[in-house]
């Protein structure tokens, strides 16, 4: 029992003794933690106890992220450069790179020196779709320049001088604008009114270019009136020589004779001469109320009202439904719409433009 007890105690003693010896050895052999100023930043391959040889980054070279700056020869750091010296260096570098060498421009592609624009670009700008769609028009032989069908892509044209047509209709290639307004009753057919009445100019105040009206409508007459900045087209559309037809719907009270249309076509004597209608028909009849359609190419003041009144049928309401090929359709009163390329082409064809 004792021997076993002494064995246990001996075991405990040996354990404690061993632990004390190890602690003493560690205490004697433990390296002292160096102070910050004694640390060596020997990172990277090739480093020696004298300092880094092939370290990476500013920490390895010293002077970055807390690392000590490497002393220069003699144990001193390099002095800062004076400002005058830095200014001289900057001036010298500026003079060195100020003289630019002559740069040789690349050669232009064949045909770049030619005048004019490619026809597909002109058509695309005029609103005939993308350039690819305009190229398809050329492939289908639907494009003419000065009366000649265009057969090759990339044909160069002068939009100011050349006459370009698509499907036989002239293309407005310049910066022209064409609109149709459904003029309400009570609006004066002028772009400005000194008396302050509502006029056509009130409907186009937000346009970039100045527009003017083509012809006139009576103040109480409703319907389509054209607005544009194309002076020659506007002049021809209103000139008697070209005889552009206008169509009106008039509300009158009957009964009317069967030969009223013949009377209007043969001519009605007015104070300023005879006035003749090109076409007449009854559109609708409700009792004594008649809605009649009158087409004529004259543009005299109050011409339709005066003709029907002279025939014995005063007009209660008058609407112009068409000006040449431009029809009113379902356009609401007071609405302004831009004419399509086809409509512009038909107008130009009407007056030989």
Buried (B, 14 or more C-beta within 10 A) or exposed (E): EEEEEEEEEEEEEEEEEEEEEEEEEEEEEEEEEEEEEEEEBBEEEEBEEEBBEEBEEEBBBBEEEEBEEEEEEEEEEEEEEEEEEEEEEEEEEEEEEEEEEEEEEEEEEEEEEEEBBBBBBBBBBBEBBEBEEBBEBBEEEBBBBEEEEBEEEEBBBEBEEBBBBBEEBBBBBEEBBBBBBBBBBEBBBBBEBEEEEBBBBBBBEEBEEEBBBBBBBBBEBBBBBBBBBBEEBBEBBBEEEBBBBBBBBBBBEBEBEEEBBEBBBEEBEBEEEEBEBBEBEBEEEEEEEBBBBBBBBBBBEBBBBBBBBBBEBEBEEBBBBBBBBBBBEEBEBBEBBEBEBEBBBBBBBBBEB
